[in-house]
Amino acid sequence: MSGGPEVQGDPGTTAPGGAEASRLRVAVLGSGAWGTAFAMVLADAGCDVVLWGRDPEVARSVTEDHANPKRLPGVVLPAMSATTDAAAALAGARIVVAAVPSQVARATLEPMRDLLEPGAVVVSLMKGIELSTDKRMTVVIAEALDIPAARVAVVSGPNLAREIAQRQVAASVVAAQDETTARFVADACSASYFRPYTNDDVVGVELCGAVKNVIALAVGMAQGRGFGWNTTATLITRGLAEITRLGMALGARPETFAGLAGMGDLVATCASPLSRNHTLGKHLGQGMSLDEAIAATGGTAEGVKSSASVLDLARTHGVDMPITQGVVGVISGKFPIDELGAALLARPLKSEAV
């Protein structure tokens, strides 16, 4: 395929951690838990990694102490550098990983447009839909950095940052329009405990990553109200149906939703206490206000802001998403949380296949 990254030789034949990967410079933008954990994966895979963030103390700690105690306490990081200087981070980087909160992605990336190396591939770790435009993060990246869509990829799957940082075995999906781009990124992040699969269904993979956070909020709310595993399984399963309906309306492939980026990530995010979206939903279910729940959760719960843009996107395409609608109602304060379950159950009966 044409339009892939400008690399020497065939990136798809590069052995993970081999000579080519050891020379590959990668910049990771965002020193939160997932950005730091993925930077660790890349370093373990043999890449020369530099982490960028706004906190000078985090940059110093990553570089000198091999740790990010603010986001991943107790985790020993491999040798990599960190900086608050975007120009220094991006210099020579053939892969740039964006791991900033989705709603500030455009504002964060646009000033870096002229710092990008020619031909660099940009990878999104972000899981959200932009509020002002209802655009997916790969689209935002391409626009903000003024690069072709073929040079943008997304990594998504059941990848809870804490477990990845503990080097627990996990798999993920690298999706890109161009197969060469996807294979190039997959080679760079293939580690002994982290297996990337490639996919060209960028729309499906991104929607799975964005909408599963909204479903996780609903599951957390239900568990916070004391509901058990029957309710959890119902919300996860019907939540997957909502994600699939939206994805199909936007041209995604159905098999994507049964895979790692779909069901895999949905189960991990909805069932694990390590998920910030699940945790925040649970706090709401236990009676906290939204501000209290955000403070108690810590970190970024993307589903809180993205839920409204997901619902807008669904309405634009005529897609029915009752769980998402209920979550938006609760978060906006327009719908009492105690009425959410009853409202969902009161909907007209229909075939499960619809």
N, C-alpha and C positions, 0 to 999 in steps of 0.2 A: 504493500500500500504506500501511497505517497503522503507527504505532509508530516512524517514522523520526526523524531528528534534527530539533530545533526550529531551523529556519533561515529566513531571510528569502527569499522567492521560491523558485524551483526550482533546487536545487543542481546538478541535472543539466545545466542550460544554461549554467553558469558557464564561461567560457573559462579554460583553464589559464593562470595567471600574470596574469589580468585584474584588474579593479578589485576584484571581490569577493574573489578569492584574496589580493590584496595586503593586505586588512584582516583576513584570517583568522588568528587567533592559535592556534598549535599548541604543545603541550608534549610533549617527548619524554623519557620516563623511562628513563634508562639511557645512560651515556656510553661504552659499549664501542664496538667497531668498527662493528657494524651499526647501533646506535642513532645514532651520530655520522654515519655515511654517509647514513642515511635522513633525518636532520635536514637534511643538506646538500641532499638532493633536494627536500625541502619548501621550504627557503629559496630554492633556484634556481627553484622553481615559483611563487614570489611570496608565500609565507606569512611571517608574523611568528613566528619560531621561538625557543623557549627550551628549552635542554637541561638536564635535571636529572641529577645524579650525586652520589656521596658524596665524591669527591676534590676538595678545594678548589683544588688546583693545576691539575687538568684544567679546572675551571670558569673559572679565571682565564685559562688559555691559550686556551680557545675564545673567550672574550669579548674579550680584549685582543690576542691574537696570531693569531686565526683559524686555530688549529691544535689538534690533539689528538695530540701526538707519542708518547704512551704507546700509543695504539691504532691510529693511522693516520699513522705517521711520513712526513714529506715531502709531505703533502696540505695544500693551502691551502683553507681552508673559507670559505664566503661569510659575510657579516655576520650573526651571530646571537649571542644571549647565552646564558650558562650559569650555573647556580646550584646550591648545595647545599640550598637552601631550597625544600621541596616546595610550600609555600603560595604562594610567589612564582612558581614555575614554573606552577602550575595556575590562577592568577588570570586570569580572562578567556579561558581556553583552550576553544575550541569542539571541538577535536580533541585527544585525549590518546593518545599512542603509547606502548605498554608494550614496552620492549626490555631487560628484566632477565632474568637466568637463570631458566628455567622453574621450577626446584625451589624458588626463593625468591619466586616471583611473589605468592603469596597473602600471605605475611608482609610483603612490601614494599608491596603495594597497600592492604591493609586499613586501615592508619593514615591513608591519604589519602582515605578514603571521604567524609568531610564537607568536603573541600577541592574536590571536583569541582563545576564549574559545572552548573547545571540544564540538562538536555538535551544535555550534552556527549557526543560519540561517542568511544568508546575503541577503539583499534586495536592488535591483537596482532602483534608481530614475532617472538614467541617460538615455538620449535619443539620442543615436548616434551609429555610426558604426566605429570601430577602423580603422584609415587610413592605417596603415601598414599591416593589416591582413584581413580587411573586415569582422571582427568578431563582433557579437552582444555583448552587454555589459554583459549579464549573462555568456557568454562563457569566456570573459575576466576576470570576477570576479572569476570563478571557477579555471581558470588557475593561476591567480595571487596569490590567497590565498590557492591553492592546496586543494580544497574541492570538494566533489561530487556535480554534477549538481543538485541532488535532494534537496540539502540544499540551493539552490539559487532561489530567487523569484524576480519578477519585479512588480512595481506598476506604472500604467499608465492610463491616462484618461483625461477628460476635467478639469484640475486642475491648473488654473492660480494661482501662489503663492500669489499674493496680495489679491485675493478674498478668498482664503483659510484662509489667516492670518486674514481676517475680519470676519471669521467664517460664511461665506455665505454657504448655502447648496450646497453640491456637492457629486458626486459619482465617484468611480474609480474602477479599476480592479486589483486584485492581482493574478498574474499568476505564476504557478510553475509546474514543471513536476510531483511533488508529491502532492496529494490532502491534506495530513496532513500539509505539509509546507504552502500551500496557506491558509488553514483555520487558522493556527496558527498566521500568519501575519495579516490576515483579522481581527481576534479577537483583536489583539493588537492595531490596528489603527481605530477601529470602535468608532466614537464619535457622539454626538448628531447632528452634522451638516455634518458629513463625513461618507458616506456609501460605504464600499468596497464590491464588488462582486468577486467571485473566478472564475478561469479559468485555464485550463491546456494547453492552446495553447500559450506557451511561445514565439515561433517564431512569430506568428501573432501579439501578443500584442507588442513585442519589435519592429518589423518592422513598425507598425503603429506609435509608438512614435518617431522613427528616421526619417521616410520619411515625416511625416506631417510637420516637421520643414522646409524641402526643399520646399514643396508646399506653406507654409506660406511666404517664401521669394518671391516666384513668385507672390503671391497675393499682397504683399506689394509693389513690383516693379510696378505692374499694377496700383495700386491705387496711387502710387507716380507720375505716368505719367498722372493721371487724369481720368483713366477709372473707370466706375461705377460698380453697383451691378450685371449687366448681366455678365460682364467679371469675377467678383469675383466668382459668382456662377458656371460659366463654369470651371474656374481653380480648384475650390474645388471639383467639381464633377468628372472631368477628372483626377484630382490628386488622388482621391480615387481609380479610376480605375487603375492608375499606381501602387499604394500601393498594391492593391489586386492582380494584375498580379504577382508582385514580391513575395508576400507572398505565393500565390498558387504554384509558382515554387519551393519554399523552403519548402513546405509541411504544410503550415498553413491552417486553416479551414476558409471557406468563410464567415461564420456567424460572425467571430471576427471583420471583417472590417465594418460591419453594426452596431457595438455596441459602447460602451463607449470609448474603446481604439482606435477605428477606426474613424467612422464618428463623434463621440462626441468630441474627442480631436482635430480632424482636423478642425471642425467648430470653436471651441473656439480659437485655435491658429491662424487661418486665419482671423478671424473677429475682434478680440479684440486688441485695442491699448495697452493692458497690455502685449501682446506677444512680446518678444524681437526679434524673427525672423521676424514677421510681420513688426515691427517697423524698423528694419534694412533694410529690403527690400524696405520699403517706402522711407527711406533716399536715397537708391541707385536710386530709381525711380525719386527722386527729383533732381538728378544730383550730389550727393556726391560721392567721391571716396570711395573704400572699407574701407580704414583706417579711413576716416572721418566718415563714417556711423557707424563703430564699436565704435569709440570714442563717438559719439552722442547718441548711444543706451545705452551704459553702460551694465555691466554684460556680461554673456556668451550667444551668439546666436549659438546654437549647429549646426544649419543647414549650416552655412558657411563652416565649415571644413568637416562635415559629408556628404555634397552633393557629393563630389568627390568619397568617399568610397561607397556611395549608388549606384552611377552610375557604378563604377567598379563591384560591386556585381551583378547589373542587367546585365551588359555585359557578365560576367562570365556564367550567367544562360540563356543567350539569350532572355532577357526580354526587350521589347521596353518601354522606359520611356522618352518621348520627353520633358515634362515640366522639369524634373530633368536635362536632358541634356542641356536645355536652361539656367537654373539657373547656372549650372557649367560653361557654356561658359561665362556668364555675370560676375560671380565672378572672373574667371581667366583672364578676360580682353580680351578674344578671340572673344567675340560676343557683338556687340553694343546693349545696352538695347532697343533702339528704333526699332530694327529689330526683337526682340523676338516674339512679337505678330504676325507679318506677317509670320515669319518662321513657327510658330505653325499652323496657318490657311492654309498655303500652302501645308500642308501634304496631301497625297492622301486620298480621301474620302473612308470611310469604315463603317461597321455596328457598332452601339454604343456598342453592346454586345462583341465586340472583344477587 
